[in-house]
Amino acid sequence: MTKSRSNTRLVADQGLQEAAAQYAWNKVHGKPMREIARATGVHASTVMRHVRKIESNAEDPQIQALIRAAEAAPMEMGHSV
């Protein structure tokens, strides 16, 4: 894999980790999407897209692993909510 492809994959993996964390904050911990958006510095529609992306790919073993890791991790959303 070339350096640019590995960097792209790393960014994609970080994006999936962020999406899984937002999914866990919303679905597991019951945080409203707007609260998550304010805490992470993104628009509420971005959080909604992330949550839907994880929901639509929930059968993927990689996504399942990311959800489990996000559920187990402490809730850190940039600043406390």
PyMOL Python script that loads the backbone (N, CA, C, O; Angstrom):
from pymol import cmd

cmd.read_pdbstr("""\
ATOM      1  N   MET A   1       0.856  -1.176   0.000  1.00  0.00           N
ATOM      2  CA  MET A   1       0.000   0.000   0.000  1.00  0.00           C
ATOM      3  C   MET A   1       0.897   1.231   0.000  1.00  0.00           C
ATOM      4  O   MET A   1       1.878   1.300   0.741  1.00  0.00           O
ATOM      5  N   THR A   2       0.554   2.186  -0.826  1.00  0.00           N
ATOM      6  CA  THR A   2       1.351   3.402  -0.891  1.00  0.00           C
ATOM      7  C   THR A   2       1.069   4.277   0.319  1.00  0.00           C
ATOM      8  O   THR A   2       0.086   4.086   1.036  1.00  0.00           O
ATOM      9  N   LYS A   3       1.960   5.245   0.529  1.00  0.00           N
ATOM     10  CA  LYS A   3       1.807   6.136   1.679  1.00  0.00           C
ATOM     11  C   LYS A   3       0.481   6.895   1.626  1.00  0.00           C
ATOM     12  O   LYS A   3      -0.196   7.017   2.647  1.00  0.00           O
ATOM     13  N   SER A   4       0.100   7.407   0.450  1.00  0.00           N
ATOM     14  CA  SER A   4      -1.154   8.169   0.367  1.00  0.00           C
ATOM     15  C   SER A   4      -2.362   7.281   0.628  1.00  0.00           C
ATOM     16  O   SER A   4      -3.331   7.731   1.240  1.00  0.00           O
ATOM     17  N   ARG A   5      -2.327   6.046   0.184  1.00  0.00           N
ATOM     18  CA  ARG A   5      -3.443   5.138   0.470  1.00  0.00           C
ATOM     19  C   ARG A   5      -3.514   4.792   1.941  1.00  0.00           C
ATOM     20  O   ARG A   5      -4.608   4.706   2.501  1.00  0.00           O
ATOM     21  N   SER A   6      -2.373   4.590   2.580  1.00  0.00           N
ATOM     22  CA  SER A   6      -2.408   4.275   4.010  1.00  0.00           C
ATOM     23  C   SER A   6      -2.891   5.473   4.810  1.00  0.00           C
ATOM     24  O   SER A   6      -3.598   5.303   5.804  1.00  0.00           O
ATOM     25  N   ASN A   7      -2.521   6.695   4.393  1.00  0.00           N
ATOM     26  CA  ASN A   7      -3.022   7.894   5.064  1.00  0.00           C
ATOM     27  C   ASN A   7      -4.525   8.038   4.875  1.00  0.00           C
ATOM     28  O   ASN A   7      -5.240   8.414   5.804  1.00  0.00           O
ATOM     29  N   THR A   8      -5.004   7.740   3.672  1.00  0.00           N
ATOM     30  CA  THR A   8      -6.434   7.809   3.403  1.00  0.00           C
ATOM     31  C   THR A   8      -7.180   6.797   4.257  1.00  0.00           C
ATOM     32  O   THR A   8      -8.243   7.103   4.797  1.00  0.00           O
ATOM     33  N   ARG A   9      -6.634   5.598   4.382  1.00  0.00           N
ATOM     34  CA  ARG A   9      -7.271   4.567   5.205  1.00  0.00           C
ATOM     35  C   ARG A   9      -7.278   4.986   6.670  1.00  0.00           C
ATOM     36  O   ARG A   9      -8.265   4.764   7.371  1.00  0.00           O
ATOM     37  N   LEU A  10      -6.190   5.589   7.141  1.00  0.00           N
ATOM     38  CA  LEU A  10      -6.118   6.045   8.520  1.00  0.00           C
ATOM     39  C   LEU A  10      -7.178   7.108   8.786  1.00  0.00           C
ATOM     40  O   LEU A  10      -7.858   7.068   9.811  1.00  0.00           O
ATOM     41  N   VAL A  11      -7.317   8.048   7.874  1.00  0.00           N
ATOM     42  CA  VAL A  11      -8.335   9.087   8.022  1.00  0.00           C
ATOM     43  C   VAL A  11      -9.724   8.465   8.008  1.00  0.00           C
ATOM     44  O   VAL A  11     -10.586   8.854   8.796  1.00  0.00           O
ATOM     45  N   ALA A  12      -9.949   7.499   7.115  1.00  0.00           N
ATOM     46  CA  ALA A  12     -11.243   6.819   7.043  1.00  0.00           C
ATOM     47  C   ALA A  12     -11.515   6.067   8.344  1.00  0.00           C
ATOM     48  O   ALA A  12     -12.635   6.101   8.854  1.00  0.00           O
ATOM     49  N   ASP A  13     -10.505   5.392   8.885  1.00  0.00           N
ATOM     50  CA  ASP A  13     -10.666   4.667  10.143  1.00  0.00           C
ATOM     51  C   ASP A  13     -10.976   5.628  11.283  1.00  0.00           C
ATOM     52  O   ASP A  13     -11.812   5.328  12.136  1.00  0.00           O
ATOM     53  N   GLN A  14     -10.306   6.788  11.306  1.00  0.00           N
ATOM     54  CA  GLN A  14     -10.586   7.773  12.350  1.00  0.00           C
ATOM     55  C   GLN A  14     -12.004   8.306  12.210  1.00  0.00           C
ATOM     56  O   GLN A  14     -12.681   8.548  13.209  1.00  0.00           O
ATOM     57  N   GLY A  15     -12.455   8.490  10.979  1.00  0.00           N
ATOM     58  CA  GLY A  15     -13.817   8.937  10.738  1.00  0.00           C
ATOM     59  C   GLY A  15     -14.836   7.916  11.221  1.00  0.00           C
ATOM     60  O   GLY A  15     -15.862   8.276  11.797  1.00  0.00           O
ATOM     61  N   LEU A  16     -14.547   6.637  10.982  1.00  0.00           N
ATOM     62  CA  LEU A  16     -15.436   5.583  11.458  1.00  0.00           C
ATOM     63  C   LEU A  16     -15.424   5.502  12.978  1.00  0.00           C
ATOM     64  O   LEU A  16     -16.461   5.259  13.595  1.00  0.00           O
ATOM     65  N   GLN A  17     -14.264   5.702  13.582  1.00  0.00           N
ATOM     66  CA  GLN A  17     -14.191   5.697  15.046  1.00  0.00           C
ATOM     67  C   GLN A  17     -15.024   6.840  15.622  1.00  0.00           C
ATOM     68  O   GLN A  17     -15.736   6.657  16.610  1.00  0.00           O
ATOM     69  N   GLU A  18     -14.935   8.006  15.011  1.00  0.00           N
ATOM     70  CA  GLU A  18     -15.714   9.156  15.464  1.00  0.00           C
ATOM     71  C   GLU A  18     -17.207   8.877  15.297  1.00  0.00           C
ATOM     72  O   GLU A  18     -18.005   9.174  16.186  1.00  0.00           O
ATOM     73  N   ALA A  19     -17.578   8.304  14.147  1.00  0.00           N
ATOM     74  CA  ALA A  19     -18.983   7.986  13.897  1.00  0.00           C
ATOM     75  C   ALA A  19     -19.484   6.955  14.904  1.00  0.00           C
ATOM     76  O   ALA A  19     -20.601   7.077  15.408  1.00  0.00           O
ATOM     77  N   ALA A  20     -18.674   5.944  15.202  1.00  0.00           N
ATOM     78  CA  ALA A  20     -19.075   4.929  16.175  1.00  0.00           C
ATOM     79  C   ALA A  20     -19.211   5.526  17.568  1.00  0.00           C
ATOM     80  O   ALA A  20     -20.109   5.154  18.323  1.00  0.00           O
ATOM     81  N   ALA A  21     -18.322   6.451  17.906  1.00  0.00           N
ATOM     82  CA  ALA A  21     -18.410   7.109  19.210  1.00  0.00           C
ATOM     83  C   ALA A  21     -19.692   7.930  19.305  1.00  0.00           C
ATOM     84  O   ALA A  21     -20.380   7.896  20.325  1.00  0.00           O
ATOM     85  N   GLN A  22     -20.013   8.668  18.242  1.00  0.00           N
ATOM     86  CA  GLN A  22     -21.236   9.467  18.251  1.00  0.00           C
ATOM     87  C   GLN A  22     -22.466   8.567  18.305  1.00  0.00           C
ATOM     88  O   GLN A  22     -23.453   8.901  18.960  1.00  0.00           O
ATOM     89  N   TYR A  23     -22.411   7.433  17.623  1.00  0.00           N
ATOM     90  CA  TYR A  23     -23.504   6.457  17.673  1.00  0.00           C
ATOM     91  C   TYR A  23     -23.689   5.961  19.110  1.00  0.00           C
ATOM     92  O   TYR A  23     -24.810   5.905  19.616  1.00  0.00           O
ATOM     93  N   ALA A  24     -22.582   5.604  19.757  1.00  0.00           N
ATOM     94  CA  ALA A  24     -22.658   5.096  21.133  1.00  0.00           C
ATOM     95  C   ALA A  24     -23.174   6.173  22.083  1.00  0.00           C
ATOM     96  O   ALA A  24     -24.000   5.884  22.948  1.00  0.00           O
ATOM     97  N   TRP A  25     -22.703   7.400  21.935  1.00  0.00           N
ATOM     98  CA  TRP A  25     -23.170   8.487  22.807  1.00  0.00           C
ATOM     99  C   TRP A  25     -24.673   8.677  22.653  1.00  0.00           C
ATOM    100  O   TRP A  25     -25.377   8.940  23.628  1.00  0.00           O
ATOM    101  N   ASN A  26     -25.161   8.541  21.413  1.00  0.00           N
ATOM    102  CA  ASN A  26     -26.580   8.755  21.153  1.00  0.00           C
ATOM    103  C   ASN A  26     -27.416   7.540  21.548  1.00  0.00           C
ATOM    104  O   ASN A  26     -28.389   7.679  22.289  1.00  0.00           O
ATOM    105  N   LYS A  27     -27.061   6.375  21.075  1.00  0.00           N
ATOM    106  CA  LYS A  27     -27.900   5.182  21.258  1.00  0.00           C
ATOM    107  C   LYS A  27     -27.695   4.497  22.602  1.00  0.00           C
ATOM    108  O   LYS A  27     -28.655   4.006  23.197  1.00  0.00           O
ATOM    109  N   VAL A  28     -26.471   4.456  23.082  1.00  0.00           N
ATOM    110  CA  VAL A  28     -26.183   3.744  24.328  1.00  0.00           C
ATOM    111  C   VAL A  28     -26.333   4.657  25.536  1.00  0.00           C
ATOM    112  O   VAL A  28     -26.941   4.283  26.539  1.00  0.00           O
ATOM    113  N   HIS A  29     -25.772   5.859  25.428  1.00  0.00           N
ATOM    114  CA  HIS A  29     -25.766   6.778  26.568  1.00  0.00           C
ATOM    115  C   HIS A  29     -26.924   7.774  26.542  1.00  0.00           C
ATOM    116  O   HIS A  29     -27.109   8.532  27.493  1.00  0.00           O
ATOM    117  N   GLY A  30     -27.702   7.777  25.465  1.00  0.00           N
ATOM    118  CA  GLY A  30     -28.889   8.610  25.396  1.00  0.00           C
ATOM    119  C   GLY A  30     -28.656  10.100  25.218  1.00  0.00           C
ATOM    120  O   GLY A  30     -29.538  10.902  25.524  1.00  0.00           O
ATOM    121  N   LYS A  31     -27.495  10.480  24.732  1.00  0.00           N
ATOM    122  CA  LYS A  31     -27.209  11.906  24.510  1.00  0.00           C
ATOM    123  C   LYS A  31     -27.907  12.380  23.232  1.00  0.00           C
ATOM    124  O   LYS A  31     -27.831  11.706  22.204  1.00  0.00           O
ATOM    125  N   PRO A  32     -28.577  13.519  23.284  1.00  0.00           N
ATOM    126  CA  PRO A  32     -29.212  14.056  22.077  1.00  0.00           C
ATOM    127  C   PRO A  32     -28.164  14.434  21.024  1.00  0.00           C
ATOM    128  O   PRO A  32     -27.051  14.842  21.356  1.00  0.00           O
ATOM    129  N   MET A  33     -28.540  14.293  19.761  1.00  0.00           N
ATOM    130  CA  MET A  33     -27.617  14.593  18.666  1.00  0.00           C
ATOM    131  C   MET A  33     -27.144  16.039  18.713  1.00  0.00           C
ATOM    132  O   MET A  33     -25.977  16.311  18.430  1.00  0.00           O
ATOM    133  N   ARG A  34     -28.013  16.959  19.060  1.00  0.00           N
ATOM    134  CA  ARG A  34     -27.605  18.368  19.127  1.00  0.00           C
ATOM    135  C   ARG A  34     -26.551  18.588  20.214  1.00  0.00           C
ATOM    136  O   ARG A  34     -25.623  19.374  20.030  1.00  0.00           O
ATOM    137  N   GLU A  35     -26.692  17.906  21.325  1.00  0.00           N
ATOM    138  CA  GLU A  35     -25.706  18.025  22.405  1.00  0.00           C
ATOM    139  C   GLU A  35     -24.353  17.461  21.962  1.00  0.00           C
ATOM    140  O   GLU A  35     -23.304  18.045  22.236  1.00  0.00           O
ATOM    141  N   ILE A  36     -24.395  16.326  21.279  1.00  0.00           N
ATOM    142  CA  ILE A  36     -23.165  15.722  20.753  1.00  0.00           C
ATOM    143  C   ILE A  36     -22.520  16.679  19.751  1.00  0.00           C
ATOM    144  O   ILE A  36     -21.303  16.867  19.756  1.00  0.00           O
ATOM    145  N   ALA A  37     -23.340  17.277  18.897  1.00  0.00           N
ATOM    146  CA  ALA A  37     -22.827  18.202  17.883  1.00  0.00           C
ATOM    147  C   ALA A  37     -22.141  19.395  18.540  1.00  0.00           C
ATOM    148  O   ALA A  37     -21.037  19.772  18.148  1.00  0.00           O
ATOM    149  N   ARG A  38     -22.786  19.985  19.533  1.00  0.00           N
ATOM    150  CA  ARG A  38     -22.167  21.129  20.226  1.00  0.00           C
ATOM    151  C   ARG A  38     -20.847  20.725  20.874  1.00  0.00           C
ATOM    152  O   ARG A  38     -19.859  21.455  20.797  1.00  0.00           O
ATOM    153  N   ALA A  39     -20.838  19.579  21.500  1.00  0.00           N
ATOM    154  CA  ALA A  39     -19.641  19.134  22.220  1.00  0.00           C
ATOM    155  C   ALA A  39     -18.484  18.794  21.284  1.00  0.00           C
ATOM    156  O   ALA A  39     -17.321  18.953  21.652  1.00  0.00           O
ATOM    157  N   THR A  40     -18.794  18.330  20.089  1.00  0.00           N
ATOM    158  CA  THR A  40     -17.735  17.925  19.160  1.00  0.00           C
ATOM    159  C   THR A  40     -17.435  18.983  18.109  1.00  0.00           C
ATOM    160  O   THR A  40     -16.512  18.822  17.311  1.00  0.00           O
ATOM    161  N   GLY A  41     -18.211  20.071  18.103  1.00  0.00           N
ATOM    162  CA  GLY A  41     -17.931  21.164  17.178  1.00  0.00           C
ATOM    163  C   GLY A  41     -18.363  20.925  15.748  1.00  0.00           C
ATOM    164  O   GLY A  41     -17.787  21.491  14.819  1.00  0.00           O
ATOM    165  N   VAL A  42     -19.383  20.081  15.562  1.00  0.00           N
ATOM    166  CA  VAL A  42     -19.909  19.836  14.221  1.00  0.00           C
ATOM    167  C   VAL A  42     -21.401  20.168  14.214  1.00  0.00           C
ATOM    168  O   VAL A  42     -21.999  20.412  15.263  1.00  0.00           O
ATOM    169  N   HIS A  43     -21.982  20.174  13.039  1.00  0.00           N
ATOM    170  CA  HIS A  43     -23.406  20.443  12.902  1.00  0.00           C
ATOM    171  C   HIS A  43     -24.199  19.194  13.282  1.00  0.00           C
ATOM    172  O   HIS A  43     -23.720  18.072  13.115  1.00  0.00           O
ATOM    173  N   ALA A  44     -25.398  19.393  13.787  1.00  0.00           N
ATOM    174  CA  ALA A  44     -26.244  18.262  14.195  1.00  0.00           C
ATOM    175  C   ALA A  44     -26.505  17.303  13.031  1.00  0.00           C
ATOM    176  O   ALA A  44     -26.621  16.095  13.241  1.00  0.00           O
ATOM    177  N   SER A  45     -26.596  17.824  11.819  1.00  0.00           N
ATOM    178  CA  SER A  45     -26.821  16.944  10.665  1.00  0.00           C
ATOM    179  C   SER A  45     -25.630  16.022  10.421  1.00  0.00           C
ATOM    180  O   SER A  45     -25.798  14.911   9.918  1.00  0.00           O
ATOM    181  N   THR A  46     -24.441  16.472  10.771  1.00  0.00           N
ATOM    182  CA  THR A  46     -23.246  15.629  10.642  1.00  0.00           C
ATOM    183  C   THR A  46     -23.331  14.460  11.614  1.00  0.00           C
ATOM    184  O   THR A  46     -23.037  13.320  11.254  1.00  0.00           O
ATOM    185  N   VAL A  47     -23.733  14.748  12.844  1.00  0.00           N
ATOM    186  CA  VAL A  47     -23.909  13.682  13.831  1.00  0.00           C
ATOM    187  C   VAL A  47     -24.975  12.709  13.336  1.00  0.00           C
ATOM    188  O   VAL A  47     -24.790  11.495  13.426  1.00  0.00           O
ATOM    189  N   MET A  48     -26.074  13.220  12.822  1.00  0.00           N
ATOM    190  CA  MET A  48     -27.145  12.366  12.319  1.00  0.00           C
ATOM    191  C   MET A  48     -26.635  11.453  11.197  1.00  0.00           C
ATOM    192  O   MET A  48     -26.948  10.263  11.173  1.00  0.00           O
ATOM    193  N   ARG A  49     -25.856  12.010  10.275  1.00  0.00           N
ATOM    194  CA  ARG A  49     -25.297  11.193   9.178  1.00  0.00           C
ATOM    195  C   ARG A  49     -24.371  10.126   9.722  1.00  0.00           C
ATOM    196  O   ARG A  49     -24.396   8.988   9.254  1.00  0.00           O
ATOM    197  N   HIS A  50     -23.542  10.481  10.715  1.00  0.00           N
ATOM    198  CA  HIS A  50     -22.636   9.498  11.308  1.00  0.00           C
ATOM    199  C   HIS A  50     -23.410   8.364  11.961  1.00  0.00           C
ATOM    200  O   HIS A  50     -23.080   7.192  11.777  1.00  0.00           O
ATOM    201  N   VAL A  51     -24.437   8.711  12.723  1.00  0.00           N
ATOM    202  CA  VAL A  51     -25.239   7.690  13.409  1.00  0.00           C
ATOM    203  C   VAL A  51     -25.915   6.784  12.385  1.00  0.00           C
ATOM    204  O   VAL A  51     -25.913   5.563  12.542  1.00  0.00           O
ATOM    205  N   ARG A  52     -26.491   7.371  11.340  1.00  0.00           N
ATOM    206  CA  ARG A  52     -27.142   6.567  10.299  1.00  0.00           C
ATOM    207  C   ARG A  52     -26.153   5.681   9.553  1.00  0.00           C
ATOM    208  O   ARG A  52     -26.481   4.553   9.186  1.00  0.00           O
ATOM    209  N   LYS A  53     -24.942   6.188   9.328  1.00  0.00           N
ATOM    210  CA  LYS A  53     -23.913   5.406   8.641  1.00  0.00           C
ATOM    211  C   LYS A  53     -23.582   4.152   9.453  1.00  0.00           C
ATOM    212  O   LYS A  53     -23.464   3.058   8.903  1.00  0.00           O
ATOM    213  N   ILE A  54     -23.435   4.325  10.755  1.00  0.00           N
ATOM    214  CA  ILE A  54     -23.131   3.182  11.613  1.00  0.00           C
ATOM    215  C   ILE A  54     -24.327   2.228  11.649  1.00  0.00           C
ATOM    216  O   ILE A  54     -24.150   1.013  11.559  1.00  0.00           O
ATOM    217  N   GLU A  55     -25.531   2.762  11.780  1.00  0.00           N
ATOM    218  CA  GLU A  55     -26.732   1.918  11.797  1.00  0.00           C
ATOM    219  C   GLU A  55     -26.862   1.097  10.517  1.00  0.00           C
ATOM    220  O   GLU A  55     -27.200  -0.085  10.568  1.00  0.00           O
ATOM    221  N   SER A  56     -26.599   1.711   9.393  1.00  0.00           N
ATOM    222  CA  SER A  56     -26.780   1.016   8.113  1.00  0.00           C
ATOM    223  C   SER A  56     -25.701  -0.036   7.864  1.00  0.00           C
ATOM    224  O   SER A  56     -25.879  -0.916   7.021  1.00  0.00           O
ATOM    225  N   ASN A  57     -24.591   0.046   8.583  1.00  0.00           N
ATOM    226  CA  ASN A  57     -23.503  -0.921   8.416  1.00  0.00           C
ATOM    227  C   ASN A  57     -23.280  -1.749   9.672  1.00  0.00           C
ATOM    228  O   ASN A  57     -22.190  -2.284   9.874  1.00  0.00           O
ATOM    229  N   ALA A  58     -24.288  -1.858  10.509  1.00  0.00           N
ATOM    230  CA  ALA A  58     -24.139  -2.500  11.812  1.00  0.00           C
ATOM    231  C   ALA A  58     -23.772  -3.983  11.725  1.00  0.00           C
ATOM    232  O   ALA A  58     -23.263  -4.547  12.694  1.00  0.00           O
ATOM    233  N   GLU A  59     -24.019  -4.612  10.600  1.00  0.00           N
ATOM    234  CA  GLU A  59     -23.689  -6.041  10.449  1.00  0.00           C
ATOM    235  C   GLU A  59     -22.218  -6.276  10.132  1.00  0.00           C
ATOM    236  O   GLU A  59     -21.737  -7.403  10.244  1.00  0.00           O
ATOM    237  N   ASP A  60     -21.505  -5.243   9.742  1.00  0.00           N
ATOM    238  CA  ASP A  60     -20.083  -5.346   9.404  1.00  0.00           C
ATOM    239  C   ASP A  60     -19.286  -5.607  10.678  1.00  0.00           C
ATOM    240  O   ASP A  60     -19.420  -4.862  11.649  1.00  0.00           O
ATOM    241  N   PRO A  61     -18.456  -6.656  10.693  1.00  0.00           N
ATOM    242  CA  PRO A  61     -17.677  -6.966  11.897  1.00  0.00           C
ATOM    243  C   PRO A  61     -16.774  -5.816  12.352  1.00  0.00           C
ATOM    244  O   PRO A  61     -16.586  -5.620  13.553  1.00  0.00           O
ATOM    245  N   GLN A  62     -16.217  -5.057  11.412  1.00  0.00           N
ATOM    246  CA  GLN A  62     -15.373  -3.918  11.780  1.00  0.00           C
ATOM    247  C   GLN A  62     -16.211  -2.862  12.501  1.00  0.00           C
ATOM    248  O   GLN A  62     -15.768  -2.291  13.497  1.00  0.00           O
ATOM    249  N   ILE A  63     -17.402  -2.605  12.007  1.00  0.00           N
ATOM    250  CA  ILE A  63     -18.290  -1.631  12.642  1.00  0.00           C
ATOM    251  C   ILE A  63     -18.709  -2.122  14.021  1.00  0.00           C
ATOM    252  O   ILE A  63     -18.743  -1.339  14.971  1.00  0.00           O
ATOM    253  N   GLN A  64     -19.027  -3.402  14.143  1.00  0.00           N
ATOM    254  CA  GLN A  64     -19.401  -3.968  15.438  1.00  0.00           C
ATOM    255  C   GLN A  64     -18.273  -3.801  16.449  1.00  0.00           C
ATOM    256  O   GLN A  64     -18.516  -3.478  17.612  1.00  0.00           O
ATOM    257  N   ALA A  65     -17.043  -4.022  16.002  1.00  0.00           N
ATOM    258  CA  ALA A  65     -15.890  -3.854  16.893  1.00  0.00           C
ATOM    259  C   ALA A  65     -15.732  -2.398  17.318  1.00  0.00           C
ATOM    260  O   ALA A  65     -15.424  -2.112  18.475  1.00  0.00           O
ATOM    261  N   LEU A  66     -15.946  -1.478  16.375  1.00  0.00           N
ATOM    262  CA  LEU A  66     -15.848  -0.051  16.707  1.00  0.00           C
ATOM    263  C   LEU A  66     -16.938   0.362  17.690  1.00  0.00           C
ATOM    264  O   LEU A  66     -16.688   1.162  18.592  1.00  0.00           O
ATOM    265  N   ILE A  67     -18.143  -0.177  17.523  1.00  0.00           N
ATOM    266  CA  ILE A  67     -19.240   0.135  18.447  1.00  0.00           C
ATOM    267  C   ILE A  67     -18.901  -0.378  19.846  1.00  0.00           C
ATOM    268  O   ILE A  67     -19.079   0.337  20.832  1.00  0.00           O
ATOM    269  N   ARG A  68     -18.414  -1.616  19.930  1.00  0.00           N
ATOM    270  CA  ARG A  68     -18.041  -2.180  21.245  1.00  0.00           C
ATOM    271  C   ARG A  68     -16.955  -1.339  21.909  1.00  0.00           C
ATOM    272  O   ARG A  68     -17.020  -1.071  23.109  1.00  0.00           O
ATOM    273  N   ALA A  69     -15.966  -0.927  21.136  1.00  0.00           N
ATOM    274  CA  ALA A  69     -14.888  -0.106  21.692  1.00  0.00           C
ATOM    275  C   ALA A  69     -15.422   1.248  22.149  1.00  0.00           C
ATOM    276  O   ALA A  69     -15.025   1.749  23.201  1.00  0.00           O
ATOM    277  N   ALA A  70     -16.316   1.839  21.367  1.00  0.00           N
ATOM    278  CA  ALA A  70     -16.887   3.139  21.729  1.00  0.00           C
ATOM    279  C   ALA A  70     -17.762   3.028  22.970  1.00  0.00           C
ATOM    280  O   ALA A  70     -17.776   3.939  23.798  1.00  0.00           O
ATOM    281  N   GLU A  71     -18.492   1.927  23.111  1.00  0.00           N
ATOM    282  CA  GLU A  71     -19.332   1.725  24.290  1.00  0.00           C
ATOM    283  C   GLU A  71     -18.490   1.597  25.551  1.00  0.00           C
ATOM    284  O   GLU A  71     -18.884   2.071  26.616  1.00  0.00           O
ATOM    285  N   ALA A  72     -17.334   0.958  25.432  1.00  0.00           N
ATOM    286  CA  ALA A  72     -16.477   0.711  26.579  1.00  0.00           C
ATOM    287  C   ALA A  72     -15.634   1.929  26.958  1.00  0.00           C
ATOM    288  O   ALA A  72     -15.192   2.055  28.100  1.00  0.00           O
ATOM    289  N   ALA A  73     -15.415   2.821  25.995  1.00  0.00           N
ATOM    290  CA  ALA A  73     -14.554   3.981  26.230  1.00  0.00           C
ATOM    291  C   ALA A  73     -15.297   5.030  27.053  1.00  0.00           C
ATOM    292  O   ALA A  73     -16.521   5.135  26.982  1.00  0.00           O
ATOM    293  N   PRO A  74     -14.543   5.807  27.835  1.00  0.00           N
ATOM    294  CA  PRO A  74     -15.180   6.910  28.549  1.00  0.00           C
ATOM    295  C   PRO A  74     -15.717   7.935  27.544  1.00  0.00           C
ATOM    296  O   PRO A  74     -15.175   8.094  26.450  1.00  0.00           O
ATOM    297  N   MET A  75     -16.778   8.617  27.932  1.00  0.00           N
ATOM    298  CA  MET A  75     -17.373   9.611  27.034  1.00  0.00           C
ATOM    299  C   MET A  75     -16.524  10.871  27.028  1.00  0.00           C
ATOM    300  O   MET A  75     -16.517  11.635  27.993  1.00  0.00           O
ATOM    301  N   GLU A  76     -15.814  11.077  25.936  1.00  0.00           N
ATOM    302  CA  GLU A  76     -14.993  12.275  25.759  1.00  0.00           C
ATOM    303  C   GLU A  76     -15.427  12.929  24.465  1.00  0.00           C
ATOM    304  O   GLU A  76     -15.144  12.425  23.378  1.00  0.00           O
ATOM    305  N   MET A  77     -16.111  14.050  24.582  1.00  0.00           N
ATOM    306  CA  MET A  77     -16.643  14.727  23.398  1.00  0.00           C
ATOM    307  C   MET A  77     -16.028  16.114  23.240  1.00  0.00           C
ATOM    308  O   MET A  77     -16.747  17.071  22.952  1.00  0.00           O
ATOM    309  N   GLY A  78     -14.767  16.240  23.415  1.00  0.00           N
ATOM    310  CA  GLY A  78     -14.135  17.550  23.261  1.00  0.00           C
ATOM    311  C   GLY A  78     -14.153  18.309  24.577  1.00  0.00           C
ATOM    312  O   GLY A  78     -13.094  18.606  25.129  1.00  0.00           O
ATOM    313  N   HIS A  79     -15.318  18.624  25.081  1.00  0.00           N
ATOM    314  CA  HIS A  79     -15.452  19.200  26.409  1.00  0.00           C
ATOM    315  C   HIS A  79     -16.679  18.577  27.065  1.00  0.00           C
ATOM    316  O   HIS A  79     -17.538  18.015  26.385  1.00  0.00           O
ATOM    317  N   SER A  80     -16.753  18.676  28.346  1.00  0.00           N
ATOM    318  CA  SER A  80     -17.801  17.951  29.062  1.00  0.00           C
ATOM    319  C   SER A  80     -19.184  18.485  28.720  1.00  0.00           C
ATOM    320  O   SER A  80     -19.381  19.674  28.473  1.00  0.00           O
ATOM    321  N   VAL A  81     -20.120  17.567  28.716  1.00  0.00           N
ATOM    322  CA  VAL A  81     -21.520  17.921  28.441  1.00  0.00           C
ATOM    323  C   VAL A  81     -22.363  17.573  29.633  1.00  0.00           C
ATOM    324  O   VAL A  81     -23.575  17.787  29.617  1.00  0.00           O
TER     325      VAL A  81
END
""", "prot")
cmd.dss("prot")
cmd.show_as("cartoon", "prot")
cmd.util.cbc("prot")
cmd.orient("prot")
